[in-house]
Amino acid sequence: MSDTPENAGAVPAETEADLTGVAARVAPKPEVEKIGGRKLKPSTLMMGHGYDPALSEGSLKPPIFLTSTFVFPNAAAGKRHFEGVTGKRPGGAEGLVYSRFNGPNQEILEDRLGVWEEAEDALAFSSGMSAIATLFLAMVKPGDTIVHSGPLYAATETLIGRVLGKFGVKWLDFPAGATREEIDAVMTEAATGNVALIYLESPANPTNALVDVEAVAASRDAIFKGEKPPIAIDNTFLGPLWFQPLKHGADIVVYSLTKYVGGHSDLVAGGVLGSKEHINTIRTMRNTIGTITDPNTAWMLLRSLETLELRMSRAGENAAKVCGFLRHHPKVERVAYLGFLEDEPGMERQADIYRRHCTGGGSTFSLYLKGGERESFAFLDALKIAKLAVSLGGTETLASHPAGMTHLSVPDARKQALGITDNLVRISIGVEDPDDLIADFEQALDTI
């Protein structure tokens, strides 16, 4: 998918030789993706996939390529590139030309992002919201309808309802835990217009409710007889380790790479994965509006990807232990943790979705305290290890109050309908010692 650094901007070897009469540049070594018939796991490929040290002075890790533009080997190569960019030559553009479009660090990152979910292609963005905004701008035009699950991340709801709404884009939604019949009803109503995109978020932020992606895909395929709108899903909470939506009917996967993929609370970035056809459509919009991530952030994400499986596994194990303590505490009303769905009365449908879709309960959950805002604030203010901050998926444990913070702009009636109540505290468990975290939560609960 990408060119390694010293191959950047080059035309194919035989073409370059024909055009210049000089020897072609050294090609990157072939990728090692199998050994003895065994397909290598993503955690192994993260250590070198998409990068050849021999093309960067033998550097074990990719250098950070801080450049705004790239040199063509000759004028004919430059013309060939822009023939691909403009569509005068089929097959698109190869190589590198300008850092608003791509760069070596970003291309290696995109190669590795695609590995986890076996996606055909991937794109990296300057933030999760720039990824979502670019996706919407690429797929939707005035008069179109977006069908989405609810709740969504508050900024995503704002983008759909308040920003795109100003340009004549309409929306219809169904609750995250909707049945096939409920999804069919919304899809049927939406199909009277032009549905450009079906957008999901699972688990929903911050309620942790799961969306039945397979039911959404089946509903879409049954109701839309002609061209079918693509299904995009925000997979930030569980992916790529605990949920891989492309295997369950989604066409496009969206990430805030800030979270688990970055995982150290020291960068902001976003990603989109999917088929080459969809990614090329989104790439054209990204090239136009310049929402690509920068080389330094891409390099930091490459570092983080090497430990992604280790960090997510440890955080998931910690969450299971911490939630096991919290669910029995007398000051806790309920713990909305996916690992408990099998045991919760009335959650049979959610448990069924979990069995079919997920490989783990994740490390972010909602804690419903007995009381309201006063009790939630007292608990949050008393924490000593866990940090009072928004975001999730970092090495440290974070806690926040969605109703009074991230979802404050959501109308009160909609917050109540979606279960975003004053006694809800969202917690993202990190990689600390789990017994230390339990001690911290216990003393904080004692202050209520």
C-alpha positions as a Markdown table, in Angstrom:
| # | Residue | x | y | z |
|---|---|---|---|---|
| 1 | Met | 0.0 | 0.0 | 0.0 |
| 2 | Ser | 2.8 | 2.5 | 0.8 |
| 3 | Asp | 6.2 | 3.3 | -0.5 |
| 4 | Thr | 9.1 | 3.1 | 1.9 |
| 5 | Pro | 10.9 | 6.4 | 2.4 |
| 6 | Glu | 13.7 | 6.3 | -0.3 |
| 7 | Asn | 11.2 | 4.9 | -2.8 |
| 8 | Ala | 8.9 | 7.9 | -2.2 |
| 9 | Gly | 7.8 | 9.7 | -5.3 |
| 10 | Ala | 9.3 | 7.0 | -7.6 |
| 11 | Val | 7.5 | 5.6 | -10.6 |
| 12 | Pro | 7.5 | 1.8 | -11.1 |
| 13 | Ala | 11.1 | 0.5 | -11.8 |
| 14 | Glu | 10.5 | -0.5 | -15.5 |
| 15 | Thr | 8.7 | 2.8 | -16.3 |
| 16 | Glu | 11.4 | 4.9 | -14.6 |
| 17 | Ala | 14.1 | 3.1 | -16.6 |
| 18 | Asp | 12.2 | 3.7 | -19.8 |
| 19 | Leu | 11.8 | 7.4 | -19.0 |
| 20 | Thr | 15.2 | 8.3 | -17.8 |
| 21 | Gly | 17.6 | 5.7 | -19.2 |
| 22 | Val | 19.1 | 5.2 | -15.7 |
| 23 | Ala | 18.9 | 2.4 | -13.2 |
| 24 | Ala | 15.7 | 2.3 | -11.1 |
| 25 | Arg | 15.9 | 3.0 | -7.4 |
| 26 | Val | 16.4 | 0.1 | -5.0 |
| 27 | Ala | 13.1 | -1.6 | -4.3 |
| 28 | Pro | 12.0 | -2.3 | -0.7 |
| 29 | Lys | 12.4 | -5.9 | 0.4 |
| 30 | Pro | 9.3 | -8.1 | 0.2 |
| 31 | Glu | 7.1 | -8.1 | 3.3 |
| 32 | Val | 7.3 | -11.2 | 5.5 |
| 33 | Glu | 3.7 | -12.0 | 6.4 |
| 34 | Lys | 3.9 | -15.8 | 6.6 |
| 35 | Ile | 6.5 | -18.2 | 7.9 |
| 36 | Gly | 6.2 | -21.9 | 7.0 |
| 37 | Gly | 2.6 | -21.4 | 6.0 |
| 38 | Arg | 1.8 | -19.7 | 9.4 |
| 39 | Lys | 0.2 | -16.3 | 9.0 |
| 40 | Leu | 1.9 | -13.9 | 11.4 |
| 41 | Lys | -0.2 | -12.2 | 14.0 |
| 42 | Pro | -0.8 | -8.4 | 14.1 |
| 43 | Ser | 1.3 | -8.0 | 17.3 |
| 44 | Thr | 4.3 | -9.4 | 15.4 |
| 45 | Leu | 3.8 | -7.4 | 12.3 |
| 46 | Met | 3.7 | -4.2 | 14.3 |
| 47 | Met | 7.4 | -4.4 | 14.8 |
| 48 | Gly | 8.4 | -3.9 | 11.1 |
| 49 | His | 5.5 | -4.1 | 8.7 |
| 50 | Gly | 5.6 | -1.5 | 5.9 |
| 51 | Tyr | 9.2 | -0.4 | 6.6 |
| 52 | Asp | 12.6 | -1.5 | 5.2 |
| 53 | Pro | 15.6 | -0.3 | 7.3 |
| 54 | Ala | 17.8 | -0.7 | 4.3 |
| 55 | Leu | 16.1 | 2.2 | 2.6 |
| 56 | Ser | 16.6 | 4.6 | 5.5 |
| 57 | Glu | 20.4 | 4.2 | 6.2 |
| 58 | Gly | 19.8 | 1.0 | 8.2 |
| 59 | Ser | 17.7 | 2.8 | 10.9 |
| 60 | Leu | 15.9 | 0.2 | 13.0 |
| 61 | Lys | 12.9 | 2.4 | 13.4 |
| 62 | Pro | 11.5 | 4.8 | 10.8 |
| 63 | Pro | 12.9 | 8.3 | 11.0 |
| 64 | Ile | 10.5 | 11.2 | 11.3 |
| 65 | Phe | 10.2 | 12.8 | 7.9 |
| 66 | Leu | 9.7 | 16.5 | 8.6 |
| 67 | Thr | 9.2 | 17.8 | 5.1 |
| 68 | Ser | 6.5 | 19.7 | 3.3 |
| 69 | Thr | 7.3 | 18.4 | -0.2 |
| 70 | Phe | 9.0 | 15.6 | -1.9 |
| 71 | Val | 11.5 | 15.6 | -4.8 |
| 72 | Phe | 10.6 | 13.9 | -8.1 |
| 73 | Pro | 13.5 | 12.0 | -9.8 |
| 74 | Asn | 12.6 | 13.8 | -13.1 |
| 75 | Ala | 9.9 | 15.8 | -14.8 |
| 76 | Ala | 8.3 | 12.8 | -16.5 |
| 77 | Ala | 7.8 | 11.2 | -13.1 |
| 78 | Gly | 6.2 | 14.3 | -11.8 |
| 79 | Lys | 3.8 | 14.4 | -14.8 |
| 80 | Arg | 3.0 | 10.7 | -14.3 |
| 81 | His | 2.1 | 11.3 | -10.7 |
| 82 | Phe | -0.3 | 14.2 | -11.5 |
| 83 | Glu | -1.8 | 12.2 | -14.3 |
| 84 | Gly | -2.8 | 9.7 | -11.6 |
| 85 | Val | -4.0 | 12.4 | -9.2 |
| 86 | Thr | -6.2 | 14.0 | -11.8 |
| 87 | Gly | -7.6 | 10.8 | -13.2 |
| 88 | Lys | -6.0 | 11.1 | -16.7 |
| 89 | Arg | -4.2 | 7.9 | -16.1 |
| 90 | Pro | -6.1 | 5.0 | -14.4 |
| 91 | Gly | -4.8 | 3.5 | -11.2 |
| 92 | Gly | -4.3 | 6.6 | -9.2 |
| 93 | Ala | -1.2 | 8.3 | -8.0 |
| 94 | Glu | 1.8 | 6.4 | -6.6 |
| 95 | Gly | 4.6 | 7.8 | -4.4 |
| 96 | Leu | 4.8 | 11.0 | -2.5 |
| 97 | Val | 4.4 | 14.6 | -3.6 |
| 98 | Tyr | 3.2 | 16.9 | -0.8 |
| 99 | Ser | 2.6 | 16.4 | 2.9 |
| 100 | Arg | -1.0 | 17.5 | 2.9 |
| 101 | Phe | -1.6 | 14.3 | 0.9 |
| 102 | Asn | 0.6 | 11.7 | 2.5 |
| 103 | Gly | 4.1 | 11.0 | 3.9 |
| 104 | Pro | 6.3 | 8.1 | 4.8 |
| 105 | Asn | 5.4 | 8.0 | 8.5 |
| 106 | Gln | 1.7 | 8.2 | 7.7 |
| 107 | Glu | 1.8 | 5.5 | 5.1 |
| 108 | Ile | 3.7 | 3.1 | 7.3 |
| 109 | Leu | 1.1 | 3.8 | 10.0 |
| 110 | Glu | -1.8 | 3.2 | 7.7 |
| 111 | Asp | -0.3 | -0.1 | 6.6 |
| 112 | Arg | -0.1 | -1.3 | 10.2 |
| 113 | Leu | -3.6 | 0.0 | 11.1 |
| 114 | Gly | -5.1 | -2.1 | 8.3 |
| 115 | Val | -3.4 | -5.2 | 9.5 |
| 116 | Trp | -5.4 | -5.5 | 12.7 |
| 117 | Glu | -8.8 | -5.8 | 11.0 |
| 118 | Glu | -7.5 | -7.1 | 7.6 |
| 119 | Ala | -8.8 | -4.0 | 6.0 |
| 120 | Glu | -7.9 | -3.3 | 2.4 |
| 121 | Asp | -6.8 | 0.3 | 3.1 |
| 122 | Ala | -6.6 | 2.9 | 5.9 |
| 123 | Leu | -6.2 | 6.6 | 6.4 |
| 124 | Ala | -4.7 | 8.6 | 9.4 |
| 125 | Phe | -6.2 | 11.9 | 10.5 |
| 126 | Ser | -5.3 | 14.8 | 12.8 |
| 127 | Ser | -8.0 | 13.8 | 15.3 |
| 128 | Gly | -10.9 | 11.4 | 15.7 |
| 129 | Met | -13.3 | 14.2 | 14.9 |
| 130 | Ser | -11.4 | 15.2 | 11.8 |
| 131 | Ala | -11.7 | 11.6 | 10.7 |
| 132 | Ile | -15.4 | 11.6 | 11.3 |
| 133 | Ala | -16.0 | 15.0 | 9.7 |
| 134 | Thr | -14.0 | 14.1 | 6.6 |
| 135 | Leu | -16.0 | 10.8 | 6.4 |
| 136 | Phe | -19.3 | 12.7 | 6.5 |
| 137 | Leu | -18.1 | 15.4 | 4.0 |
| 138 | Ala | -17.0 | 12.7 | 1.6 |
| 139 | Met | -20.2 | 10.7 | 1.8 |
| 140 | Val | -23.0 | 13.2 | 2.3 |
| 141 | Lys | -24.5 | 16.0 | 0.3 |
| 142 | Pro | -27.4 | 18.5 | 1.0 |
| 143 | Gly | -30.7 | 16.7 | 1.1 |
| 144 | Asp | -29.3 | 13.4 | 2.1 |
| 145 | Thr | -30.2 | 11.5 | 5.3 |
| 146 | Ile | -27.8 | 9.9 | 7.8 |
| 147 | Val | -29.2 | 7.0 | 9.8 |
| 148 | His | -27.4 | 6.5 | 13.1 |
| 149 | Ser | -27.4 | 4.7 | 16.4 |
| 150 | Gly | -27.7 | 6.6 | 19.6 |
| 151 | Pro | -26.2 | 7.9 | 21.7 |
| 152 | Leu | -23.1 | 9.0 | 19.8 |
| 153 | Tyr | -20.1 | 10.8 | 21.1 |
| 154 | Ala | -21.5 | 14.3 | 21.8 |
| 155 | Ala | -19.3 | 16.1 | 19.2 |
| 156 | Thr | -20.4 | 13.6 | 16.6 |
| 157 | Glu | -24.1 | 14.3 | 17.4 |
| 158 | Thr | -23.3 | 18.0 | 17.2 |
| 159 | Leu | -21.7 | 17.6 | 13.8 |
| 160 | Ile | -24.7 | 15.7 | 12.4 |
| 161 | Gly | -27.5 | 17.7 | 14.0 |
| 162 | Arg | -26.1 | 21.3 | 14.2 |
| 163 | Val | -23.4 | 21.5 | 11.5 |
| 164 | Leu | -24.5 | 19.3 | 8.7 |
| 165 | Gly | -28.1 | 20.2 | 9.5 |
| 166 | Lys | -27.4 | 23.8 | 8.4 |
| 167 | Phe | -26.6 | 22.4 | 5.0 |
| 168 | Gly | -29.8 | 20.5 | 4.6 |
| 169 | Val | -28.6 | 17.1 | 5.8 |
| 170 | Lys | -31.3 | 15.2 | 7.7 |
| 171 | Trp | -30.9 | 12.4 | 10.3 |
| 172 | Leu | -32.9 | 9.6 | 11.9 |
| 173 | Asp | -31.7 | 7.4 | 14.8 |
| 174 | Phe | -32.4 | 4.3 | 16.7 |
| 175 | Pro | -31.2 | 3.3 | 20.2 |
| 176 | Ala | -28.0 | 1.4 | 20.4 |
| 177 | Gly | -29.7 | -1.7 | 21.8 |
| 178 | Ala | -32.5 | -1.7 | 19.1 |
| 179 | Thr | -34.0 | -4.9 | 17.9 |
| 180 | Arg | -34.1 | -5.8 | 14.2 |
| 181 | Glu | -37.8 | -4.7 | 14.1 |
| 182 | Glu | -36.9 | -1.3 | 15.6 |
| 183 | Ile | -34.0 | -0.9 | 13.1 |
| 184 | Asp | -36.2 | -1.9 | 10.2 |
| 185 | Ala | -38.8 | 0.7 | 11.2 |
| 186 | Val | -36.2 | 3.5 | 11.1 |
| 187 | Met | -34.6 | 2.2 | 7.9 |
| 188 | Thr | -38.0 | 2.1 | 6.2 |
| 189 | Glu | -38.8 | 5.6 | 7.1 |
| 190 | Ala | -35.4 | 6.8 | 6.1 |
| 191 | Ala | -35.6 | 5.0 | 2.7 |
| 192 | Thr | -38.2 | 7.4 | 1.6 |
| 193 | Gly | -35.3 | 9.8 | 1.0 |
| 194 | Asn | -31.7 | 9.4 | 0.0 |
| 195 | Val | -29.8 | 7.6 | 2.8 |
| 196 | Ala | -26.1 | 8.4 | 2.1 |
| 197 | Leu | -24.6 | 6.8 | 5.3 |
| 198 | Ile | -25.5 | 4.6 | 8.2 |
| 199 | Tyr | -23.3 | 5.6 | 11.2 |
| 200 | Leu | -23.0 | 3.5 | 14.3 |
| 201 | Glu | -21.1 | 3.6 | 17.6 |
| 202 | Ser | -20.7 | 0.5 | 19.6 |
| 203 | Pro | -20.4 | 0.3 | 22.5 |
| 204 | Ala | -22.3 | 3.6 | 22.8 |
| 205 | Asn | -20.6 | 6.5 | 24.6 |
| 206 | Pro | -21.1 | 6.6 | 27.6 |
| 207 | Thr | -23.8 | 4.0 | 28.3 |
| 208 | Asn | -21.8 | 1.0 | 26.9 |
| 209 | Ala | -24.9 | -0.3 | 25.0 |
| 210 | Leu | -24.0 | -2.5 | 22.1 |
| 211 | Val | -25.3 | -2.1 | 18.6 |
| 212 | Asp | -26.2 | -5.3 | 16.7 |
| 213 | Val | -24.1 | -4.6 | 13.6 |
| 214 | Glu | -25.2 | -7.8 | 11.9 |
| 215 | Ala | -28.9 | -6.8 | 12.3 |
| 216 | Val | -28.2 | -3.4 | 10.9 |
| 217 | Ala | -26.4 | -4.9 | 7.9 |
| 218 | Ala | -29.3 | -7.4 | 7.3 |
| 219 | Ser | -31.9 | -4.6 | 7.6 |
| 220 | Arg | -29.9 | -2.4 | 5.2 |
| 221 | Asp | -29.7 | -5.2 | 2.7 |
| 222 | Ala | -33.3 | -6.1 | 2.9 |
| 223 | Ile | -34.7 | -2.5 | 2.7 |
| 224 | Phe | -32.4 | -0.8 | 0.2 |
| 225 | Lys | -32.9 | -2.6 | -3.2 |
| 226 | Gly | -30.6 | -0.5 | -5.3 |
| 227 | Glu | -27.3 | 1.1 | -4.2 |
| 228 | Lys | -26.9 | 0.4 | -0.6 |
| 229 | Pro | -25.6 | 3.1 | 1.8 |
| 230 | Pro | -22.3 | 2.1 | 3.5 |
| 231 | Ile | -22.3 | 1.2 | 7.2 |
| 232 | Ala | -19.6 | 3.1 | 9.2 |
| 233 | Ile | -18.9 | 2.4 | 12.9 |
| 234 | Asp | -16.9 | 4.1 | 15.6 |
| 235 | Asn | -14.9 | 1.3 | 17.1 |
| 236 | Thr | -12.8 | 3.3 | 19.5 |
| 237 | Phe | -14.0 | 1.6 | 22.7 |
| 238 | Leu | -13.3 | -2.0 | 21.8 |
| 239 | Gly | -11.1 | -2.1 | 18.7 |
| 240 | Pro | -9.1 | -3.5 | 17.3 |
| 241 | Leu | -8.5 | -6.2 | 20.0 |
| 242 | Trp | -12.0 | -6.9 | 21.3 |
| 243 | Phe | -14.2 | -6.1 | 18.3 |
| 244 | Gln | -13.6 | -6.2 | 14.5 |
| 245 | Pro | -16.7 | -4.8 | 12.8 |
| 246 | Leu | -15.6 | -5.5 | 9.2 |
| 247 | Lys | -16.2 | -9.1 | 10.0 |
| 248 | His | -19.8 | -8.4 | 11.1 |
| 249 | Gly | -21.1 | -6.4 | 8.2 |
| 250 | Ala | -19.6 | -2.9 | 8.6 |
| 251 | Asp | -18.0 | -1.3 | 5.5 |
| 252 | Ile | -16.0 | 1.4 | 7.2 |
| 253 | Val | -14.4 | 1.6 | 10.7 |
| 254 | Val | -13.6 | 4.8 | 12.5 |
| 255 | Tyr | -11.2 | 5.3 | 15.4 |
| 256 | Ser | -10.1 | 8.0 | 17.7 |
| 257 | Leu | -6.4 | 6.8 | 17.7 |
| 258 | Thr | -5.9 | 9.2 | 20.6 |
| 259 | Lys | -7.4 | 6.4 | 22.8 |
| 260 | Tyr | -6.1 | 2.8 | 23.0 |
| 261 | Val | -4.0 | 2.9 | 19.8 |
| 262 | Gly | -2.1 | 6.0 | 21.0 |
| 263 | Gly | -2.7 | 4.8 | 24.5 |
| 264 | His | -0.4 | 7.2 | 26.5 |
| 265 | Ser | -2.6 | 10.4 | 26.6 |
| 266 | Asp | 0.1 | 12.3 | 24.8 |
| 267 | Leu | -1.3 | 12.7 | 21.3 |
| 268 | Val | -4.5 | 13.3 | 19.3 |
| 269 | Ala | -5.2 | 11.4 | 16.1 |
| 270 | Gly | -7.9 | 9.6 | 14.1 |
| 271 | Gly | -8.2 | 6.7 | 11.7 |
| 272 | Val | -10.6 | 5.3 | 9.1 |
| 273 | Leu | -10.3 | 1.7 | 7.7 |
| 274 | Gly | -12.2 | -0.1 | 5.0 |
| 275 | Ser | -12.3 | -1.1 | 1.3 |
| 276 | Lys | -10.1 | 0.6 | -1.2 |
| 277 | Glu | -13.2 | 2.0 | -2.9 |
| 278 | His | -14.5 | 3.8 | 0.2 |
| 279 | Ile | -11.1 | 4.8 | 1.4 |
| 280 | Asn | -10.2 | 6.4 | -2.0 |
| 281 | Thr | -13.4 | 8.5 | -1.8 |
| 282 | Ile | -12.5 | 9.6 | 1.7 |
| 283 | Arg | -8.8 | 10.2 | 0.7 |
| 284 | Thr | -9.9 | 12.6 | -2.0 |
| 285 | Met | -11.7 | 14.7 | 0.6 |
| 286 | Arg | -8.8 | 14.5 | 3.1 |
| 287 | Asn | -6.4 | 15.6 | 0.3 |
| 288 | Thr | -8.6 | 18.6 | -0.3 |
| 289 | Ile | -9.2 | 19.8 | 3.2 |
| 290 | Gly | -5.9 | 18.7 | 4.7 |
| 291 | Thr | -7.0 | 16.7 | 7.8 |
| 292 | Ile | -4.1 | 14.2 | 7.6 |
| 293 | Thr | -2.1 | 13.6 | 10.8 |
| 294 | Asp | 1.4 | 15.1 | 11.1 |
| 295 | Pro | 4.6 | 13.0 | 10.7 |
| 296 | Asn | 5.6 | 13.3 | 14.4 |
| 297 | Thr | 2.2 | 12.0 | 15.6 |
| 298 | Ala | 2.3 | 9.2 | 13.1 |
| 299 | Trp | 5.7 | 8.2 | 14.3 |
| 300 | Met | 4.4 | 8.2 | 17.9 |
| 301 | Leu | 1.5 | 6.0 | 16.9 |
| 302 | Leu | 3.9 | 3.5 | 15.3 |
| 303 | Arg | 5.7 | 3.3 | 18.7 |
| 304 | Ser | 2.4 | 2.8 | 20.5 |
| 305 | Leu | 1.2 | 0.1 | 18.1 |
| 306 | Glu | 4.1 | -2.1 | 19.2 |
| 307 | Thr | 2.6 | -2.5 | 22.7 |
| 308 | Leu | -1.1 | -2.2 | 21.8 |
| 309 | Glu | -2.0 | -5.8 | 22.5 |
| 310 | Leu | 0.0 | -5.8 | 25.7 |
| 311 | Arg | -1.6 | -2.6 | 27.0 |
| 312 | Met | -5.2 | -3.5 | 26.1 |
| 313 | Ser | -4.9 | -7.0 | 27.5 |
| 314 | Arg | -3.6 | -5.7 | 30.9 |
| 315 | Ala | -6.2 | -3.0 | 31.0 |
| 316 | Gly | -8.9 | -5.5 | 30.2 |
| 317 | Glu | -7.8 | -7.9 | 33.0 |
| 318 | Asn | -7.7 | -5.0 | 35.4 |
| 319 | Ala | -11.2 | -3.8 | 34.5 |
| 320 | Ala | -12.6 | -7.3 | 35.1 |
| 321 | Lys | -11.1 | -7.4 | 38.6 |
| 322 | Val | -12.1 | -3.8 | 39.5 |
| 323 | Cys | -15.7 | -4.2 | 38.2 |
| 324 | Gly | -16.0 | -7.5 | 40.2 |
| 325 | Phe | -15.4 | -5.4 | 43.3 |
| 326 | Leu | -17.6 | -2.5 | 42.3 |
| 327 | Arg | -20.7 | -4.5 | 41.4 |
| 328 | His | -21.1 | -5.7 | 45.0 |
| 329 | His | -20.5 | -2.4 | 46.8 |
| 330 | Pro | -23.5 | -1.1 | 48.7 |
| 331 | Lys | -23.2 | 2.4 | 47.3 |
| 332 | Val | -23.2 | 1.2 | 43.7 |
| 333 | Glu | -26.5 | 0.9 | 41.8 |
| 334 | Arg | -25.1 | -0.8 | 38.8 |
| 335 | Val | -21.9 | -1.4 | 36.8 |
| 336 | Ala | -22.4 | -1.3 | 33.0 |
| 337 | Tyr | -19.5 | -3.5 | 32.1 |
| 338 | Leu | -19.8 | -5.7 | 29.1 |
| 339 | Gly | -18.3 | -8.7 | 30.9 |
| 340 | Phe | -21.4 | -8.8 | 33.2 |
| 341 | Leu | -24.0 | -9.0 | 30.4 |
| 342 | Glu | -24.4 | -12.8 | 30.7 |
| 343 | Asp | -25.5 | -12.5 | 34.4 |
| 344 | Glu | -27.7 | -9.4 | 34.2 |
| 345 | Pro | -31.5 | -9.9 | 34.1 |
| 346 | Gly | -33.2 | -8.2 | 31.2 |
| 347 | Met | -29.9 | -8.0 | 29.2 |
| 348 | Glu | -30.3 | -11.2 | 27.2 |
| 349 | Arg | -30.3 | -9.4 | 23.9 |
| 350 | Gln | -27.2 | -7.4 | 24.8 |
| 351 | Ala | -25.5 | -10.6 | 25.9 |
| 352 | Asp | -26.4 | -12.2 | 22.6 |
| 353 | Ile | -24.8 | -9.3 | 20.7 |
| 354 | Tyr | -21.7 | -9.5 | 22.9 |
| 355 | Arg | -21.3 | -13.3 | 22.3 |
| 356 | Arg | -21.5 | -12.8 | 18.5 |
| 357 | His | -19.5 | -9.6 | 18.1 |
| 358 | Cys | -16.9 | -9.3 | 20.9 |
| 359 | Thr | -13.9 | -11.1 | 22.2 |
| 360 | Gly | -13.6 | -9.2 | 25.5 |
| 361 | Gly | -15.4 | -6.8 | 27.8 |
| 362 | Gly | -12.9 | -3.9 | 27.3 |
| 363 | Ser | -11.7 | -1.6 | 30.0 |
| 364 | Thr | -14.1 | 1.4 | 29.8 |
| 365 | Phe | -17.4 | 1.1 | 31.6 |
| 366 | Ser | -20.1 | 3.1 | 33.2 |
| 367 | Leu | -20.6 | 3.2 | 37.0 |
| 368 | Tyr | -24.0 | 4.1 | 38.3 |
| 369 | Leu | -23.9 | 5.3 | 41.9 |
| 370 | Lys | -26.8 | 5.4 | 44.3 |
| 371 | Gly | -27.7 | 9.1 | 44.3 |
| 372 | Gly | -27.1 | 11.8 | 41.8 |
| 373 | Glu | -24.7 | 14.6 | 40.8 |
| 374 | Arg | -23.7 | 15.3 | 44.5 |
| 375 | Glu | -22.7 | 11.7 | 45.1 |
| 376 | Ser | -20.9 | 11.5 | 41.7 |
| 377 | Phe | -18.9 | 14.6 | 42.3 |
| 378 | Ala | -18.0 | 13.5 | 45.8 |
| 379 | Phe | -16.7 | 10.2 | 44.5 |
| 380 | Leu | -14.7 | 11.9 | 41.7 |
| 381 | Asp | -13.2 | 14.5 | 43.9 |
| 382 | Ala | -12.0 | 11.8 | 46.4 |
| 383 | Leu | -10.0 | 9.7 | 43.9 |
| 384 | Lys | -6.3 | 9.6 | 44.5 |
| 385 | Ile | -4.9 | 7.3 | 41.8 |
| 386 | Ala | -7.5 | 7.7 | 39.1 |
| 387 | Lys | -7.4 | 11.0 | 37.3 |
| 388 | Leu | -10.4 | 13.3 | 36.9 |
| 389 | Ala | -10.2 | 13.8 | 33.1 |
| 390 | Val | -12.1 | 13.1 | 29.9 |
| 391 | Ser | -10.8 | 10.6 | 27.3 |
| 392 | Leu | -10.1 | 6.9 | 27.7 |
| 393 | Gly | -7.8 | 4.1 | 26.7 |
| 394 | Gly | -4.6 | 5.5 | 28.2 |
| 395 | Thr | -2.1 | 3.8 | 30.5 |
| 396 | Glu | -3.6 | 5.6 | 33.4 |
| 397 | Thr | -7.1 | 5.2 | 34.9 |
| 398 | Leu | -9.4 | 8.1 | 34.1 |
| 399 | Ala | -12.9 | 9.0 | 35.5 |
| 400 | Ser | -15.4 | 11.7 | 34.4 |
| 401 | His | -19.0 | 12.7 | 34.7 |
| 402 | Pro | -20.6 | 12.6 | 31.2 |
| 403 | Ala | -23.8 | 14.4 | 32.0 |
| 404 | Gly | -21.9 | 17.4 | 33.4 |
| 405 | Met | -18.9 | 17.3 | 31.1 |
| 406 | Thr | -18.6 | 15.5 | 27.7 |
| 407 | His | -22.4 | 15.4 | 27.1 |
| 408 | Leu | -23.4 | 18.7 | 28.8 |
| 409 | Ser | -24.5 | 20.1 | 25.5 |
| 410 | Val | -26.9 | 17.2 | 24.8 |
| 411 | Pro | -30.5 | 18.4 | 25.6 |
| 412 | Asp | -31.8 | 17.1 | 29.0 |
| 413 | Ala | -34.7 | 15.1 | 27.5 |
| 414 | Arg | -32.4 | 13.3 | 25.2 |
| 415 | Lys | -29.8 | 12.6 | 27.9 |
| 416 | Gln | -32.6 | 11.0 | 30.0 |
| 417 | Ala | -33.9 | 9.0 | 27.1 |
| 418 | Leu | -30.4 | 7.7 | 26.4 |
| 419 | Gly | -29.6 | 6.9 | 30.0 |
| 420 | Ile | -27.0 | 9.6 | 30.5 |
| 421 | Thr | -28.0 | 10.4 | 34.1 |
| 422 | Asp | -26.4 | 12.4 | 36.9 |
| 423 | Asn | -25.4 | 9.3 | 38.8 |
| 424 | Leu | -23.4 | 7.9 | 35.9 |
| 425 | Val | -19.6 | 8.1 | 36.2 |
| 426 | Arg | -17.5 | 6.8 | 33.2 |
| 427 | Ile | -14.3 | 5.0 | 34.1 |
| 428 | Ser | -11.5 | 4.0 | 31.8 |
| 429 | Ile | -9.1 | 1.5 | 33.6 |
| 430 | Gly | -5.4 | 1.7 | 32.9 |
| 431 | Val | -2.5 | -0.6 | 33.5 |
| 432 | Glu | -1.8 | 0.1 | 37.2 |
| 433 | Asp | -1.9 | -2.6 | 39.8 |
| 434 | Pro | -5.5 | -3.6 | 40.1 |
| 435 | Asp | -5.5 | -4.0 | 43.8 |
| 436 | Asp | -4.3 | -0.4 | 44.2 |
| 437 | Leu | -7.1 | 0.8 | 42.0 |
| 438 | Ile | -9.7 | -1.1 | 44.1 |
| 439 | Ala | -8.3 | 0.5 | 47.2 |
| 440 | Asp | -8.7 | 3.9 | 45.5 |
| 441 | Phe | -12.3 | 3.3 | 44.5 |
| 442 | Glu | -13.1 | 1.9 | 47.9 |
| 443 | Gln | -11.9 | 4.9 | 49.8 |
| 444 | Ala | -13.6 | 7.3 | 47.3 |
| 445 | Leu | -16.9 | 5.4 | 47.7 |
| 446 | Asp | -16.5 | 5.7 | 51.5 |
| 447 | Thr | -16.7 | 9.5 | 51.2 |
| 448 | Ile | -20.2 | 9.5 | 49.8 |
